[in-house]
Amino acid sequence: MPAFRYLETRRDGAVERLTLNRPDTRNAFDDEMVAELTAWAGGVREADGLRAVVLAGAGPVFCAGADVAWMRRMRAATEAENERDARALAAMFRAVDALPVPVIGRIHGAALGGGVGLAAVCDIVVAAETATFGFTEVKLGILPAVISPFALAKIGVSAARELMLTGARFTAARAREVGLVHAVVPEAELDAAVDAYLAEILTAAPGAVAAIKALIPQVAGRPAAEVADLTSRAIARQRASAEGQEGLTAFLERRKPAWVR
């Protein structure tokens, strides 16, 4: 894994711990951080034995969205230059979203704009009860356009209309209510809550986890009859795999499967 300027990475056994490390800018995005996150996601795909990722932010805030200096530079850019910049940002979110292992977001302080987008591409989100969220782009005369596919997949159209059109900040409790967040805990208990999810993930078969993560977006929103062949092939392939055979054998023999360490 290459050295990064704005990201801190630490491998903890089968878990990669990634921290956004620009606390002086509230971990806001600029083009360099976007490039680093994209490169990091590419490296994670090749990591040996990886089972999960924990995504956090250094300092008092998880991620405040776009960096002010970056936005100031882009104000003078042409529409074509803005589009190239937006495409790079979209590629970054897709790269994180497509990781074959579960990504747990550890949210504290605030997740605003693109920070909400990062939360949306996490598979599991644990938030401090004092954390705040907001699709605040419209307050600045811009749009949460790039993050909208990921956010809509999490919160649905109705909540998106309320929260994206107003740009209002909302609480962790509200974020949980609309499906953006899965657990809300006191900030002092964030790490314990993340570790509890990790413990569950590490008892699951890694190949099965990767397969179902890839299958979910292919099935979501489609009629059952339309995806019957796809889902039947997916379960048949997994049942016949070495991992599936090991899981069934371990169950019948009343022992832990090989992937449980």
N, C-alpha and C positions, 0 to 999 in steps of 0.2 A: 504494500500500500504506500503510495507516494506521500511525501510530507505536504501538509496544507498550511496555508496562512491563516485561514478563517475557520477551520474545522479542527476539532480535537478528536482523535480516534483512539480507542483503547479496546483491545481484544481481551475478553474475560471468559476464557474457556470457549464455549460454543456461542457466546454472545458478543456481538460487536456493539460497543457503546460510542455513539457519535454525539458530539456536543457542538452546537453552533457557538463559535467563540469570537464574537465581536461585541462584547458587553458595552463598550463605549458608544456603540450605535444601536443599542438594544437589539443586537443580533439581526439587524436589518439586512435585506438583500442588496447586493450590487452585482454587476456583471461578473466580477471575479468570484464572488461567493457562489453564484449560480453555476459557473463553470466548475468550481471545486465540488459542489454537491453532485453534479452530473458525473464527474470523473470518479468520485467516491462510489456512487451507485454502480458504475461499471466495474470497479475493482471488487466490490462486494459480491457481485455475481460469480466471480472466479474464486472466492474465498473457500478454502477447504474446511469442511466440518462445521460451517456456520449454521446455526439453528434459529437465531433471532437477532433483531437489532433494537436497541433502545435509542430514541432520538430525543435530545434535551437541549436546553439553552443555558449558556453561562450568564452569570449576573442576575439582576432582578426580573428579567423579562425573557420569555421563551423566544418570541420573534415579533418585531413590530412592523413587519411588512417591508416595503421598499425603502432603501436608504435615501435620505433627503438629497445628498450630494449627487447621487445617481439620477434621481428625478430631475434635478437642476440641469445636469448635462443633457438628459434626454429631451428637455424642453426645447432645445435648439436643434434637435435631430429632425430629419425629414420623415414623412410617413413611412417610406420604405425602410429607413433605418429603424424606426420604431417597430415595424413588423418583424424584422430580423431579430431584434432584441426580444420581442414577445415570443417568437418561435423558440429561441434558446431557453427561455423560462418555461415554456410548455414542455420542452424536451426534458428538462430537469424534473418536473413533477411526474411525467410519465415514467422516467427512469426509476424514481423512488417507488412509485405506485406498482411497478412491475417486478420489484424484487421478489425472488422466489421464497423468501422466508418472512415470517411475521415481523412487522415493524410496530413497536410500541412507542407512542408519543407520550412524553413526560412533560406536561404543560403547567407552567407556573407564571405568575405575573400577568402577561397578556399575550394573546395570539391575534394579531390584527392583519387584515389584508392578506398578503402572501403567507403570513404566519398561520392563518386559518386554512389556507391551501395545503400547507405542510401537515396540519392536523388531519385534514381530509384524506390525504394519501397514506396516513398511518392506519394499520389494520385495527389496532386497539389504542384508545386514547384514555390516559389517566390524567385528571386535572385537579389541581389544588382548588379547594372550595372558594378561594379568593381570586382565582383567575378570571380574566375578562376576555371576551372574544368580540370580533366585529369585522364585517365586510365593509370597511370604511372607505373604500375607493370612491364611491359616489360623492362623498363629502369633499373630495379633491377634484371633482369634475372628470374622473376616469371610471373605469369599469372593472369589476371582478371577473373579467371575461376568461382569462387563461385558466383560472382555478375553478370556473363554474362547472365543468364536467365532473370533476372530482367531488366538489361540494354538493352538487345535485344528487349524486349517487348516494351520498350520506344522509342529507337532510330532506330531500324531496322538494317538489315544486312549491308547495304551499309555504313552507318555512323559508325557502329561498326568496319568494316574493316579498315576504315580510322583512327579512333581514337584509337582503341585498338592495332593495329599493329604498329603505330608510337609512341604511348605513349605521344604524344604531348599535351601540355596544350592548352585549348581553352577558349574563352571568354563566358560570360553569354549570349551574343547575339547569338553566335554560338550554345550554349546549347539550347537556345529557338528555333533556326532554326531546330535542329534535333529532337526536341520533349522532351528533358530531362527537360526543364524548361518551365513554362507556362506564367510567367510575369517577366519582367526585369524593375527594378525601381532604382532611386537613393537610396543609403543606408539609408538616413534619412527618406525615405518613405516606408521602408520595413514593419514596423508594421502596417501602414495604409493599405497597400496592402493586408497583411494577414487578417486584420480585415474585409476588404471588402469581401473576400472569406468566412470568418466565418459567416458574416451577411447573405450571400446567403444560406449557408449550414443550418443555423438555421431556415430558412423558409421552408426547405424541410422536408418531412416526414421521420423520422429516420428509420422506418422499410423498407420503399421503398429504401432509400439510401443504407442500408445494403444489401438488396436483389439485387440491380443492381450492387453493388460492387462485390458481389459474382458471379453474372452472367457473367460479362464482360470476365474474363479469360476462362470461359467455352465456350463462343461463339467465342472469337477472333480467326481468322484464319480458321474458319470452314465454309463450304458452308451453305447458308441459309436453304436449304432443310434438311440438316443433323441435324440442331438444331431447326427445326420448332416445334417439340413436346416439347422440353425443354423450349423454349421461350413462347409457348402458355400456358403451365402449370404455368410458372412464373407469367404472367400477370393475368391469371384467379385467381390464389391464392391471388394475391395482391388486385385485384378488390373486391374479396369476403371477405377480411379481415376487421376487425373493423377499421383499419387505412384507408384503401381504401374507405370504406363506409363513414367515417367521411370527407375525402377529397372531395368526390363528393357532399355530403350534404352541406358542407361549401361553395363550389363553387356555387351550385344552390341557396343557401340562401344569397349569396354575403357577406359572413363574413370570418374572418380568421379561419383556422382550429385549432383544440385544441393544436397541437404541436408548434404553433407560439406563443412565449411568449412576 
